[in-house]
Every structure is written in C-alpha cells, then in structure tokens.
C-alpha cells in the first residue's frame, strides 16, 4: 500500500527513504530460517540455501554484513560469507526485526519482481554456472540480487510497478520520461546509487554503471550480436576491437545477461527487446541462436516449476503461445466519437422512435429504425434480436456492420446463462477486459464469433414488463467512447418507448 507521505523526488531523498524500508518476509520462510539459525547441526551452506527461498531476507543479511565491514574488506559476494561475518546470533537478531507476514499479504508488485529475480537466477545457473564453476556463487547471488535496489521501492510504493510496466513495457513510452514523471529521477541511476550505498557486489554495480553511464560497449556488442548467423564474421569484428572483445568475456556480464533475459521475457519471447538479449547471450557463449533459445526456454520452464505462483505472471506460461504474441500490449485506442452529420442522423432516428402515435406499420420497420439510430450514434456493429413469446428463441431482425452470416441468426437462450438472465427482465451487461473472461464462457459461440473483441454491450428491452428485444452492439472491438455510451443508453430508452407506443396502437 502507498505511504501517506509524498514520495521523494531526488536521488538523495529516495536513498534515505528506501534505506529505511524493512522488507517483508514470507512467514513460512521466516520460520524455517529462524529454526535453522538455532540448530547447531546446520551448516552455513544449509542456512544459506534455506535463506534463498526468501530473496528479501538474503538482501537484508547481505546489506547488514556489508554495512558493518571495514574499509579494507571486500563486499560479501555470497550469503555464506555474509553469515560468517555477522555470526548466527546477530543474523537471528536481524531476522527477528524483519516483518514476517503471510505470502499473500506481501504486495503483489514486490512478489512479481522477486519472481523475475528468481527466474534470472535460474537462467544464470543454467547458462553460466557450469562454465564458470569457480565463480558459481558470484553468478548465483549477484543474479538474484541484481534487481534488489527496486525491492524496497515496490514494498513501499507497489502501484509504481503496474504504472511503469503498462507505460514502458506495454505502451512503449520512453522509460526516462516515465521515470522522471513517476519518481523524479532515472530508475537506473537510483538503482546504481543504492547498489553503491549498500555495498552490493561489484558485478551488480558494474552492470548498472554500464546501463546508465557507458552504453557504448553494450551498443557495439549488440550490433555484432545481431549477425548471429555468421559466427566467423562476428569473431573477426571482435578481434578488430580488442577492448570490446575483452569486455565481452568478463564473467560479471553474466549477471546483466541473465537479468536482461528474464526482464525481456516478461514482455514476450519474440519481442525485439528479448531477441537482443538472446543474441547477446549467444555471442557471449559463442552459441548459435536456436540452440541458445532452446536452453533459455528449458531454464524458464524449470523456473516456472520451482517459482510460479497462481496470482503472478511467469514467462514460462507464454512458451505455448504463438512466437510473436505478447502479454503486454498497447492499450487499444478508444473508438472515435460520431461526427456532426452522424449525430444529426441519430437525432432524426430517435425522433422517429419517440413519435406518437407510432409511425411504424410493423416490427420490421421499428427495428430498422432502432438499428439505424444505434449505428449513427456510434455503434459500428449492431444486432437487433427479437424474442419469441416463450423466450425459447432469439432471432436476428436487423444488423449493421456485420457479415452476412448474421442474417437469420437464431440463438437458444437455454444454452446461455447470460441470455436467460437478460430475458428474465430488462437489463444491460457491459463487457470489457476486466470481466470478459468471467462472462465469455456464458455467451453463445455464434455471438462471440460475429463480434470478436473485449468490449461489448448487451441490452434487453421490455414492453409492459416483458422482454421483447435484445440489442447487441460494439464499436469494432475498441474501448467505448463516452459519447458512444451515452448515445447507446439514450437510444435504448427511445427504443423502449417506441415498443410501448407500437404495442398500444390497437388499444
């Protein structure tokens, strides 16, 4: 949840604010580690392995160990080193200061980012740990903690994640612009400063320095990596640039590569951003792209088995999707509002519907005028269906903007809970992305096939308390415009009055 105080807007302000955040630890993991710390049969390695189940706890122990180290000692690169420096008693004291809460009560945004960190660690272990056997602990822990400067940010302001994700990853807005609006500072600079302040391992700090201060080497390497089908030419280009060649072989790059793979996969496996990290990793490992992708997908699936949670997104779920499909897409543009000429037509048709006595000789004429009013009021696809006397059948009487298959369409309300509910009394159902999954299975397949999209209006209209007509409409699958919604509501009222006037003609 958000804090009541206004958020900082400077690097120094953010560092002071985030430095005081105590990260929540899942109660189950908290209890396991607490018991292990009090068990003299447990080795430091056992305790470190248990601790990694809660990355937030691992960060807290590492920060404490580095905060108390002297100027001559290097930062702790692993939890075993951190536990040795702290001692078990002090580690237990620190553990007891951290809030232990049920996992579901930890902000979802924080748990989602921790899942990305765990996925990155799985990629790092699978791709690099065996090749860098003597450095496997550095590879493992630095990959897990690379995104840790963001953890207290999302613990205290979880709403920032969805906003940033939607605007930067989904809509493609420039990250720097969005971050300055949300935080007042660039996110990479904040991460770098926090990593330095907490004395996190050098590999983590070097990764942020590369991303924020010196992107030239990274851009050059990405340019060479793009030509992944010609490894000999790639090597020749690296040989011609010794500085770039030496930089590319640095083991610390594994941390950046693993997290780049995990973060970009959060959007989509076939996304250009994801492919760039895959190609760069292939260049680092001197591995063909198709072989590298196979390994990366296997490690993602393994991470999904180990770390996935029902209310969180794991990229392993998307491995079954079409290659270029993405989870995060730009928000569809709202439908355009009707122009002046269309609104003049809408007023004229509504005027006809409201005339008394009814000007319509039969229901066909009335439903045609209703269709035209709905269409000119902004609904680009319209179905007007009439119910039979027993409400056992709905038959299309009029349509606009629909394929010819819509003509003569008949629906059985008995097969649809939504239709039965709408026929029981006059009412309206507005469908959108928030509730489409809930109601989609309750709609007839024929109707969904004719009106694909995530935005739909269904309105039943009654005469003397009995439903006689069902209107189904949308704006070509786009989000509804406000004017279109108001025109639809007004038109429905006009149609109901027209039905009542028509029914009373012979009285």
N, C-alpha and C positions, 0 to 999 in steps of 0.2 A: 504494500500500500504506500501511497505517497506520504511524505512528511508534510507537516503543516508549514514549515519554514520555506521561504523561497529558495530555489536551487541556486548554487553559486554560478558565477559567470566568468570566472578566471581560473587559470591553471592552479595558482596557489590556493584559491578558495576551494576548488574541487579536491585537491590533495588533502587539505586539512579536514574536509568533510568526510571523504571516503576512508581516511586513515582511522577514523573513529568508529566505523561500521563494524559491528560484530556479526559475522556471517552465521546464519542458522545452519545447524547440522541435523540431519535426519535422526530421530530419536533412536531407531534401531541401530544405526551405525555408531552413534554416540555411546550407547550401552556396550556394544561389542568392544570398542577400543578401550573404554573405561575398565572393563573386566580384564582385558589383555594387559593393560598397564599395571594392574595389581597382581598379575600372575607371574611369579618368578620363574616359571618353566618356559615362558615365552621368550623367544629371541627378538632382537631388534628387527630382524628381517620379517618375522611373523607380524609384529606390530605394524611395521610399515606397509605390509601387504593388506592388512585389515583397514588401515587408515585410508588407503587409496580408494576405497569404496565411497568415501566422502571427500571429494576434491577440496571442498571448502575447509575441512579440518586440516588437510595436508598443507594448504596455503597458510593457515593460521600458525601451524607448527614451524613451517619454514621461515615465515616472517619473524617470528619470535626468536628463532635461533640466529638469524642474520642481524636482528636489531641489537642483540647482546654480544655479538662477536666483536673482537678488537680490530683495529685498522690493519693489522698485519695478516689476519686470517682471511682466506678467500671465502666468498659466499658458499653456503651449503648447497651442493648440487643434487642431493637426494634426501629422502626422509630419514634414512638410516644415519646419515651424517648429522642431520638436524636433531634427531633423538639423542645421539651421543653427546652433542654439545649441551642440550637442555638438561638431560638426565630425566629419568622416568617420573620422579616426583614432581618436577617442575612442569613436565608435559601434562601430567594429570591435573595439576592446578589450572593450567591454561585451558584444558578440555572442559573443566567444570565452569569456567567463565563463559563458555560459548552456549548460546541458547539451543537446547535440544527440543525439536518440535516434530510432530508427525510430518512425514514427507509431503503429504498433500497440502499442508499449510505453508510450505515454502513457496514464495512467489513463482508462478509458472514460468515467467520470463527467465528467472535465475536458473531454474531446473532445466529449461531448454538450452541455455548457454552451457551449463555444465555437461549436458548430453553431447553437445558439439565438441567440447574439450575431450570427453571420453572417446568419441569417435576419432578425433585427431590422434589420440594416443594409440588407438588400435591400428590406425594407418601407419604411424611411426614405428610401432613394434614390428608390424608385418613386413614393411618395406625396407627398414634401415637397421633394426637392432641386430640382426644376424650378420650383416655386412660390417657393422661397427661394434663387434662383440665386446671389446674392452670399454666401449663408451655407452653400453646399452642403458645404464641407469640415467645418464645425462639425457640420452634420446627420449627415454620414457618420461621422466619427471618434467623436463623442460617442455615437452609437447603437451603434457597435461596442464601445466601452469601458464602456458603462453597467453591465454585469454583471461588469466586471473585478475588483471587490473580492472576488468569490467564486472567482475562478480559483485563487489560491494556496490557498484553503481546500480545494478539491477536488483540487488537486495533492498536498496532504499528507494529506488525510483523504477519499478518494473514496467511502468507504462511506456518508458522510453524505447524499450525493445520493439514492441509492436509498431510504434510510430516509425522508428528508423528502418525496420525490416520492410514495412509497407512502402515507404517512400523511396528508399535507396535500392533495396533488392527487388521489390515488386515493380515500382513505377520508374526506376532508373534515374531518379533525380541525383544531381551531383552530391556525393557524400559530404564534401566540405561545406556546401551551402546548408544542407540539412542539419549537420552537426553544430554549425555556428548558431542556427536558429534554436535548436533544442538545448544545447549546452553552453553556448558562448565560446567554445574552444574546439579545435580539431580533435577528433577522438584519438587518432594515432599519437599525437603529441601528449595527450593526457595519459595514455597507456605507457608511453615511454618514460614520462616523468615519474609515474607511480612505480614502474618496474625498477627505476634507479633508486627511488626513495626507499623501497622495500628491500633493496639489495638482492633482487631476484638474480638467478644465474645469468652469466654473461651472454649465453646463447639467446636468451629471451630479449635482453636489452639490445643486442646486435640486430635482431630481427626487426624490432621497432625502429631502430635508427635507419636501417635500410629502407623501410617503407615510408618513413616520414622525411628523412633528410637527404638520402642518397639513393634515388631510384634509378640512376643512370645504368649501373651494373645490371640491375634487375631487368630493365627495359631491353638492354643489349642481349641478355641471356634469353629473354622471351622471344626476341626476334629470331635468334638462331634456332631455338626450340621449335618454332613454327614449321620449319622444314624437316619434320621428323621422318619423312620417307627417304632421306638421303643422309644417313649417318656419317658417311665418309666426308661429305661436304661440311657437315656440322663440325667434325673434328678438325678439319682444315681451318675453319673460321676461328675455332678456339685456340689452335696453335698460333694463328696470326695475332692473337690478342692474349699474351701471357697473363696479364693482370686479371682478365676475365676468366681465363682458364683456371688460375689458382683459386680465385674466389669461388668458382663453381664447385670445387672439390672440398671446400671447408665443411666439416661434419656438422657445424652449427646450423647450416642451411636446412638440415632435416626437419628441424622444429618448424621453420616457416613453411616448408613444403607440406608437411603433414596437416598443419592448420589451414593452409590455403586449400588443400583438397577437401577438408571437412566443411569449411565455411561455404565454399562454392557449391559443394554437393547439396547443401541446404536449400539452394535455389533449384538446381536441376542438373542431371548428369551430362546432358548435351548442350548446356548453356556455354556461350563463348568464354565466360569467365572460368568455368570449370575446366574447359578444354585447355585453356592456357596453363593452368596449374598442372594438369595431367601431362602436357607436353614438356613442361619444365622439369617435372619429376622424372620423366623418361630420359631427358637429356642428362640429368644428374646421375641416374643409374645406368645410363647407356643401354636402355631397354626400349625396344620398339613400342609404339603407342598402343597397338592392340593387345600386346602382352601385358603392358603396364595397366591398361584398363581392366583386364581380367583379374589381375592381382588386387587392384583397388576395390573392385566390386566384391571380391571374396572377403576382403577385410571389412568392408562395410556391412556385409551380411553377418559376419561374426560379431561385429559390434552391435548390430541390431538384436541378435540373440542374447547378448550379455546385458545391454544397457537400455533397450527400448522400454518405454512406458506408454500406457494407453492414452494419456492426455497430452503426450509430447510427439513431435514430429521427428522421425528418423529417416535419413535419405535412403536407407535400405528398402523402405516401402516403395520407393519410386523405381527400383530396378526392374519391376514388372511393367512399367509404363512405356508408352512409345518414347523413343530416344529423345526427341526434342520437346516433350511435354514438361512444363514447369509447374511447380506448386504455387509459386508466387507470380501472379500476372498483374499487369497494369489494370487498375480499376476501369471497367467499361465506361465509356462516355455516356452521360445521360442523353436520352432522346431529345431531339430538338423540339422546341415549342412550336405549335401551329402558327403559320403566318396569318396576316390580316385577312386575306381572301378566304382561307380555310375557316377562320373564326366567324366570318360573315356567313358562310355556308352553314356552320354549326348553329348559329343563332336562328337561321331560317328554318332548319330542320327541327330544332327544338320548338320553335313557334308552331310548326305544323302539329307536333305531338301534343301541344298544350291546347290546341283549338277545341272549342266546344260549341256545338256538338261535334263529335268525332268526324273528321273529314274522310276517314278510311272506309272503303266498301268491304274490305275483308282483312284477315290477319296478315296475309301476304304483303299487302300494301303497308300496313302498320310496321311490320318487322323490317321491311325495306327502308322505311324512313328512319327507324331506330338504328339500323346498320349504318346508314349514311351519316347520321348525327354522331355516332361513336367514331366513325372513321375521320370525319372532318374535325372532330375535337381532339385528334392527336393519336388515336389508337390505330396503328398501321395494320394490325392483323385482328380481325373480328370474326367471331362465330356467334350467331343468334340461334339458339336451340329452343324448340317448343316441347313441353312435357305433355304426355297423353293424360287421359282422365285418371288413370290408376297410378300414375308416376312409375310405370314399369318400363318406360322408354323415353329417351330424349332424341329428337330428330332435328338435324340442322335445317333451319328455314332460310337463313341468309348467311353469307360470308363475304368478307372483303380482305384482300391481300393474301389469300390462301391458295394453295394448289388445288387443282380440280378434284383431287381425292376428297376434299372436304365436302363437296356437294353430295347430298344424300347420306351423309354420315349418321349412323344411329348408335347411341350409347345405351348400355344396360346399367341403370343406377344400382341394381342389385350387386354388381361386381365392384362397386366403388364406394367406400365409406364416406368419402368427401362428397360425392354426388348425392348420396342418400341424405346426408346432413343438410346440404343446400336445398334439397327438395322438401325437407320437413318443414322449413319456414324460411322466409325471405332473409337473406344474409349475404355477406361478402367475405371472400378469402383472398388476401393479397399475399402472393408468394415471392420470396426473394432468397438470396444466398443463405440468410440466417435460418430459414425454415423450410427450404426446398427439399432437403434430404429427409426431413420429418414427414412431409406430405407426398413426396414424389411417388412412393410405392403405393399410395392410396388413390392415385389418379389412373384413369384408363390409358393403356399404352397407345391407343389410337390418337388420343388427345395430345399426349406428350410428343408423339411423332410429328404431328402437324404444327405444334408450337414449341419447338426446341428453345431452350434458354432458361435462365434462372429467375426471370421476372414475369409474373403472370397475375392477371386479375380474373376472378370468377365471381359473378354476382347473380343471385336468383331474385326474380321479381314476382310479386304476388298480386292477385286480384281477389278482393274480399277475403283476405287471409289465406288464400290457397296459391301456391307457387304455380305459375303458368309458363314462365320463360326463364332460360338461363343464358346469360351473356358471358362469353369468354374472350378476353382481349389482352393484347400486349403492345409494346412499341418496338417490334422487331427484336425482342430479346434484350433490349438495352434497359438500363435503370429508368424508371418512370420519371418524367419531368413533373414538377409541382403543378404546372398549369394543366398538363395532361391528366393528372389525377383529379384535379378539381373539376375539369370538364367531364370526366367519366362519371364522377359522383352526381353532378347536376343532370347529366343525360339520363342516368338510371332513374332519377326521380321523375324526369319528364316522361320516360317510357312507362313507368308505373301509372302515372296519371292518364296517359293515353290508353293503356289497357283497361283502366277503370271506366273511362268515358266510353270506350268501344263496347265493353260488356253491358253498359246501362242503356245502350241505344234503344233496345226494343222494349224497355220497361215503360 
